[in-house]
């Protein structure tokens, strides 16, 4: 259950193992030219209007009112840190904690959605999961979003399947969204999801639709719509696609994303996961976002140009947040605990080695409480973990 005193109840060791980061790359961290990183905005998806007339509409509150899975509060420990965590359901009939079929990736909260920290008065967390099954592409279900109600006791959640409206031989339909969903950012009624090799996909939270039961995704034989037996779908409304994929020499890898409400204007910050064997750059890139329409700031041609870019040369990054110019990074270490890293441009990064559980992913910051959140993906080790980033110095 959400509690304002959560920050005070978190236990942190004052002796975190902080180490100076030695860059694994041959070149040093450096500022990059922002104008080389551009995204082209698409029009609003034209098929949503028709589908919205055919399908019953639901709201975020409707989804939260119908939660069908419970989370479990659990104290977990890493090196130098204890977490008041929440664990995904692991029951005889449903096992998100240990499934190999789906993996959690991106995280964002109602503090991203609105500056007040709540959405329609509710404290909510959204987490993206991708279909990891070894099945033919046609059978892949794509991405589902867990809508977590943190005002319930215990925290409870329900899944909504992401879909892309399209024209199927002249008939309006929808299909699965088959991306890795490594990072998400919730802003107003827009949900931004990274598409690794392309840019962003955006989903319209005012257009959640209720669908019928059925194994298929899209139109059913004989009428109606289904979504792999999920009760709700969330449609893709627009895209932002990289227009300079080979500049400055390496395509941008949209591995994760976070919202920064401490910049003016607000901005989306993207980072790149790369293994140590990769010989190219590892970068952070920022684009401004317009609070009046929840879209990236573009020119008259619909092109969004980055406002900040930096090569950081940190391997295995999984998530990033920036708060008042300071950067917080999650890093995975295979089957071992992950690291939490803090960095200010112009300085060496500091590493809290092993300070987060195995498989840390995306990050999200709640400035109303001062807490940062990450989600872990390790099988039988899947948690939402809150922590105070100021302990990283």
C-alpha positions as CSV (number, residue, x, y, z in Angstrom):
1,X,0.0,0.0,0.0
2,X,1.3,3.4,-0.9
3,X,2.5,5.4,2.1
4,X,4.2,8.8,2.3
5,X,6.4,7.6,5.1
6,X,7.9,4.9,2.8
7,X,11.0,6.9,2.3
8,X,11.7,7.1,6.0
9,X,11.1,3.4,6.4
10,X,13.6,2.3,3.8
11,X,16.8,1.1,5.4
12,X,20.1,2.1,3.7
13,X,23.6,1.3,4.8
14,X,25.8,4.4,5.1
15,X,28.7,2.3,3.9
16,X,27.7,1.7,0.2
17,X,30.7,0.4,-1.8
18,X,31.3,3.4,-4.0
19,X,34.1,2.9,-6.6
20,X,35.4,5.2,-9.3
21,X,34.3,4.0,-12.7
22,X,37.1,3.2,-15.2
23,X,35.7,3.6,-18.7
24,X,35.9,0.3,-20.6
25,X,35.9,2.1,-23.9
26,X,39.0,3.4,-25.7
27,X,37.7,7.0,-25.7
28,X,36.6,9.2,-22.9
29,X,33.1,10.4,-22.1
30,X,32.3,13.4,-24.3
31,X,29.6,15.9,-25.2
32,X,28.0,15.2,-28.6
33,X,26.4,17.4,-31.2
34,X,22.6,17.4,-30.5
35,X,21.6,18.3,-34.1
36,X,22.7,14.9,-35.3
37,X,19.9,13.2,-33.4
38,X,16.5,13.7,-35.0
39,X,13.1,12.0,-34.8
40,X,10.2,12.3,-37.3
41,X,6.7,12.5,-35.8
42,X,3.9,10.5,-37.4
43,X,0.3,11.6,-37.7
44,X,-2.2,10.3,-35.1
45,X,-3.2,6.8,-36.0
46,X,-6.2,7.2,-38.4
47,X,-7.8,3.8,-37.5
48,X,-8.4,4.7,-33.8
49,X,-11.5,6.7,-34.5
50,X,-13.3,3.8,-36.3
51,X,-12.3,1.2,-33.6
52,X,-13.4,3.5,-30.8
53,X,-16.9,3.4,-32.3
54,X,-16.8,-0.4,-32.4
55,X,-15.3,-1.2,-29.0
56,X,-16.5,-0.2,-25.5
57,X,-14.2,2.4,-24.0
58,X,-12.6,2.0,-20.5
59,X,-10.5,4.3,-18.4
60,X,-7.4,3.8,-16.3
61,X,-9.6,3.8,-13.3
62,X,-11.8,1.0,-14.8
63,X,-8.6,-1.1,-15.2
64,X,-7.5,-0.4,-11.6
65,X,-11.0,-1.2,-10.3
66,X,-10.8,-4.7,-11.9
67,X,-7.3,-5.8,-10.8
68,X,-7.1,-9.6,-10.7
69,X,-3.5,-10.2,-9.4
70,X,-2.0,-9.3,-6.0
71,X,1.6,-8.3,-5.2
72,X,3.4,-9.3,-2.1
73,X,5.3,-6.9,0.2
74,X,8.7,-8.3,0.9
75,X,12.0,-7.0,2.4
76,X,14.9,-7.9,0.2
77,X,18.6,-7.2,0.6
78,X,21.5,-6.4,-1.8
79,X,25.0,-5.3,-1.0
80,X,24.8,-2.3,1.3
81,X,21.0,-1.8,0.8
82,X,17.7,-3.1,2.0
83,X,14.5,-2.6,0.0
84,X,10.8,-2.5,0.9
85,X,10.0,-4.3,-2.3
86,X,6.9,-5.6,-3.9
87,X,7.0,-9.1,-5.5
88,X,4.9,-10.1,-8.5
89,X,2.2,-12.8,-7.9
90,X,3.5,-16.3,-7.5
91,X,0.5,-18.6,-6.8
92,X,-0.6,-22.1,-7.7
93,X,-2.6,-20.6,-10.6
94,X,-0.5,-17.7,-11.8
95,X,3.3,-17.2,-11.6
96,X,4.7,-13.9,-12.8
97,X,7.6,-14.2,-10.3
98,X,9.1,-17.2,-12.2
99,X,7.5,-17.4,-15.7
100,X,9.8,-17.7,-18.6
101,X,7.1,-16.7,-21.1
102,X,7.1,-13.0,-20.1
103,X,9.8,-10.7,-18.9
104,X,9.3,-7.3,-17.2
105,X,11.3,-4.3,-18.6
106,X,10.1,-0.8,-18.4
107,X,8.7,1.1,-15.4
108,X,6.9,4.5,-15.0
109,X,4.6,5.9,-12.4
110,X,1.8,8.4,-11.9
111,X,4.5,10.8,-10.7
112,X,5.7,10.8,-14.3
113,X,2.1,11.2,-15.6
114,X,1.4,14.3,-13.6
115,X,3.5,16.6,-11.4
116,X,1.1,16.1,-8.5
117,X,2.2,12.5,-8.3
118,X,-1.2,10.8,-8.9
119,X,-3.4,10.0,-11.8
120,X,-7.1,10.7,-11.2
121,X,-6.2,10.7,-7.5
122,X,-4.5,7.3,-7.6
123,X,-0.9,6.2,-7.0
124,X,-0.2,4.0,-10.0
125,X,2.8,2.1,-11.4
126,X,3.0,0.8,-15.0
127,X,5.4,-2.0,-16.0
128,X,5.9,-3.3,-19.5
129,X,6.4,-7.1,-20.1
130,X,7.4,-8.6,-23.5
131,X,6.5,-12.1,-24.8
132,X,9.6,-14.2,-24.6
133,X,8.2,-17.5,-25.8
134,X,9.9,-19.4,-28.6
135,X,7.0,-19.4,-30.9
136,X,6.4,-18.4,-34.5
137,X,6.2,-14.7,-35.0
138,X,2.5,-14.8,-35.8
139,X,1.8,-16.3,-32.3
140,X,3.8,-13.8,-30.4
141,X,1.6,-11.7,-28.2
142,X,3.9,-8.7,-28.1
143,X,3.8,-6.5,-25.0
144,X,1.5,-6.2,-22.0
145,X,1.4,-3.4,-19.5
146,X,0.8,-4.2,-15.8
147,X,-1.4,-1.4,-14.2
148,X,-0.5,-1.6,-10.5
149,X,-2.8,0.1,-8.0
150,X,-0.6,1.1,-5.1
151,X,-3.5,2.4,-3.0
152,X,-4.9,-1.1,-2.5
153,X,-3.7,-3.4,0.2
154,X,-1.8,-5.4,-1.0
155,X,-0.8,-3.6,-4.2
156,X,-2.8,-5.2,-7.0
157,X,-2.5,-5.2,-10.8
158,X,-4.1,-6.1,-14.1
159,X,-2.6,-6.5,-17.5
160,X,-3.6,-4.5,-20.7
161,X,-2.3,-5.7,-24.0
162,X,-0.7,-3.2,-26.4
163,X,-2.1,-3.2,-29.9
164,X,-1.5,-1.4,-33.2
165,X,-4.6,-0.4,-35.2
166,X,-4.2,-0.9,-38.9
167,X,-6.1,-1.7,-42.1
168,X,-6.3,-5.4,-42.8
169,X,-7.2,-5.7,-46.5
170,X,-9.4,-2.6,-46.2
171,X,-11.0,-3.6,-42.8
172,X,-10.0,-1.8,-39.7
173,X,-8.4,-4.2,-37.2
174,X,-5.6,-4.3,-34.6
175,X,-2.5,-6.5,-34.1
176,X,0.1,-7.2,-31.5
177,X,3.0,-4.7,-30.8
178,X,6.1,-6.9,-31.1
179,X,8.9,-4.8,-29.5
180,X,11.2,-5.4,-26.5
181,X,9.7,-2.5,-24.5
182,X,12.9,-1.9,-22.7
183,X,11.8,1.4,-21.2
184,X,8.5,3.3,-20.8
185,X,7.6,6.9,-19.8
186,X,4.0,7.9,-18.8
187,X,3.2,11.6,-19.5
188,X,-0.3,12.8,-19.1
189,X,-2.5,10.5,-21.2
190,X,0.5,9.3,-23.4
191,X,2.6,6.3,-22.8
192,X,6.0,6.3,-24.6
193,X,7.6,3.0,-25.2
194,X,11.0,2.5,-26.8
195,X,11.3,0.6,-30.1
196,X,14.9,-0.5,-30.0
197,X,16.1,0.2,-33.5
198,X,13.5,2.8,-34.5
199,X,12.6,5.3,-31.8
200,X,9.3,5.7,-29.8
201,X,5.8,4.2,-30.1
202,X,3.2,6.2,-28.2
203,X,-0.1,4.9,-26.8
204,X,-3.2,6.9,-26.0
205,X,-4.6,6.2,-22.5
206,X,-7.9,7.9,-23.3
207,X,-8.6,5.0,-25.7
208,X,-8.4,1.9,-23.6
209,X,-10.9,-0.6,-25.1
210,X,-12.7,-3.6,-23.5
211,X,-12.6,-6.7,-25.7
212,X,-14.1,-10.2,-25.7
213,X,-12.5,-13.4,-24.6
214,X,-10.6,-15.3,-27.3
215,X,-7.2,-16.6,-28.1
216,X,-6.6,-14.4,-31.1
217,X,-5.6,-10.7,-31.3
218,X,-7.9,-8.5,-33.4
219,X,-11.1,-9.3,-35.2
220,X,-12.7,-12.6,-34.4
221,X,-14.4,-14.9,-36.9
222,X,-18.1,-14.1,-36.7
223,X,-17.6,-10.6,-35.2
224,X,-16.1,-8.9,-32.2
225,X,-12.6,-8.4,-31.1
226,X,-10.3,-10.4,-28.7
227,X,-6.7,-9.9,-27.4
228,X,-5.2,-13.3,-26.4
229,X,-7.7,-13.5,-23.5
230,X,-6.7,-10.1,-22.0
231,X,-9.8,-8.0,-21.1
232,X,-8.4,-4.6,-22.2
233,X,-6.2,-3.3,-25.1
234,X,-4.3,0.0,-25.4
235,X,-3.8,1.3,-29.0
236,X,-0.7,2.8,-30.5
237,X,-1.5,6.4,-31.5
238,X,1.7,7.7,-33.1
239,X,5.4,7.0,-33.6
240,X,8.7,8.9,-33.5
241,X,11.2,7.4,-35.9
242,X,14.9,8.2,-36.2
243,X,15.7,10.1,-39.4
244,X,19.5,9.9,-39.0
245,X,20.2,6.2,-38.2
246,X,23.8,6.3,-39.2
247,X,24.8,9.6,-37.6
248,X,27.4,10.0,-36.1
249,X,28.5,6.6,-37.3
250,X,26.3,4.2,-35.2
251,X,22.5,3.9,-35.2
252,X,20.9,5.0,-32.0
253,X,19.8,2.1,-29.8
254,X,16.6,3.0,-27.9
255,X,17.2,0.7,-25.0
256,X,15.4,2.6,-22.2
257,X,13.7,5.9,-21.5
258,X,12.7,8.1,-18.5
259,X,10.9,11.3,-18.0
260,X,12.8,14.2,-16.4
261,X,10.5,16.8,-14.7
262,X,13.5,18.7,-13.4
263,X,14.4,20.2,-16.8
264,X,12.7,23.2,-18.4
265,X,10.8,22.1,-20.4
266,X,10.2,18.5,-19.3
267,X,12.2,16.0,-21.3
268,X,12.6,12.4,-22.3
269,X,16.0,10.8,-21.7
270,X,17.1,7.8,-23.8
271,X,20.0,5.5,-23.2
272,X,21.8,2.6,-24.9
273,X,22.5,-0.9,-23.6
274,X,25.7,-2.4,-25.0
275,X,27.8,-5.3,-23.9
276,X,31.5,-4.9,-23.2
277,X,32.3,-6.5,-26.6
278,X,30.6,-3.7,-28.5
279,X,33.1,-1.3,-30.1
280,X,30.8,1.6,-30.7
281,X,29.5,4.3,-28.3
282,X,27.1,4.1,-25.4
283,X,25.1,7.3,-25.3
284,X,22.4,9.4,-23.5
285,X,20.2,11.6,-25.6
286,X,17.5,14.0,-24.5
287,X,14.4,15.4,-26.3
288,X,12.1,18.1,-25.0
289,X,8.4,17.3,-24.5
290,X,5.5,19.7,-24.7
291,X,3.2,19.5,-21.6
292,X,0.3,21.1,-23.5
293,X,-0.1,18.2,-26.0
294,X,2.2,15.5,-24.4
295,X,4.1,15.3,-27.7
296,X,7.8,15.8,-28.4
297,X,8.7,19.4,-29.3
298,X,9.0,19.5,-33.1
299,X,9.7,22.0,-35.9
300,X,7.2,22.9,-38.7
301,X,8.2,19.7,-40.5
302,X,7.4,17.5,-37.5
303,X,11.0,16.8,-36.6
304,X,12.2,16.6,-33.0
305,X,15.8,17.5,-32.6
306,X,17.7,16.4,-29.5
307,X,18.5,19.1,-26.9
308,X,21.4,17.2,-25.2
309,X,23.6,14.2,-26.0
310,X,26.6,12.7,-24.3
311,X,28.8,9.6,-24.9
312,X,29.2,7.9,-21.5
313,X,30.9,4.6,-22.3
314,X,29.3,2.6,-19.5
315,X,28.6,-1.1,-20.4
316,X,25.4,-3.0,-19.8
317,X,23.2,0.1,-18.9
318,X,19.6,-0.9,-18.3
319,X,18.0,2.4,-17.1
320,X,18.7,6.0,-16.4
321,X,17.1,9.0,-14.6
322,X,18.4,12.5,-14.4
323,X,17.4,14.7,-11.4
324,X,18.6,18.3,-11.4
325,X,21.5,17.5,-13.7
326,X,22.7,14.4,-11.9
327,X,22.3,11.0,-13.5
328,X,21.4,7.7,-11.9
329,X,22.0,4.5,-13.9
330,X,21.1,0.8,-13.4
331,X,23.6,-1.7,-14.7
332,X,23.2,-5.5,-15.1
333,X,25.9,-8.0,-14.3
334,X,24.6,-11.3,-15.8
335,X,23.5,-13.7,-13.1
336,X,24.9,-11.5,-10.3
337,X,23.6,-8.5,-8.5
338,X,23.4,-5.3,-10.5
339,X,25.0,-2.0,-9.9
340,X,23.6,1.5,-9.2
341,X,25.7,4.3,-10.7
342,X,25.6,8.0,-10.1
343,X,27.2,10.5,-12.5
344,X,27.5,14.2,-13.1
345,X,28.8,15.3,-16.5
346,X,32.5,16.3,-16.3
347,X,33.1,13.9,-13.4
348,X,33.9,10.2,-13.0
349,X,30.9,8.0,-12.3
350,X,30.5,6.4,-8.8
351,X,29.4,2.8,-8.6
352,X,27.4,1.2,-5.8
353,X,28.6,-2.3,-6.8
354,X,26.0,-5.1,-6.3
355,X,23.6,-2.7,-4.6
356,X,20.6,-3.9,-6.6
357,X,19.1,-7.3,-7.1
358,X,20.0,-9.4,-10.2
359,X,18.5,-8.1,-13.5
360,X,17.7,-4.4,-12.8
361,X,15.9,-2.7,-15.7
362,X,14.4,0.7,-16.4
363,X,14.3,3.5,-13.8
364,X,11.5,6.0,-12.8
365,X,11.8,8.9,-10.3
366,X,9.0,10.3,-8.1
367,X,9.9,13.8,-7.1
368,X,6.9,14.1,-4.7
369,X,8.5,11.4,-2.5
370,X,12.2,11.5,-3.6
371,X,12.0,7.8,-4.4
372,X,13.4,6.1,-7.5
373,X,12.0,2.8,-8.7
374,X,13.5,0.0,-10.7
375,X,12.0,-3.4,-11.8
376,X,14.1,-6.6,-11.9
377,X,13.7,-9.3,-14.5
378,X,15.5,-12.3,-13.1
379,X,13.5,-15.5,-13.0
380,X,12.2,-16.1,-9.4
381,X,13.6,-12.7,-8.6
382,X,11.1,-10.2,-10.0
383,X,10.4,-7.2,-7.8
384,X,9.6,-3.5,-8.0
385,X,12.3,-1.9,-5.9
386,X,12.1,1.7,-4.4
387,X,15.2,3.5,-3.2
388,X,16.5,6.9,-2.2
389,X,18.9,7.9,-4.9
390,X,20.6,10.5,-2.7
391,X,22.4,7.6,-0.8
392,X,24.4,7.1,-4.0
393,X,26.1,10.5,-3.5
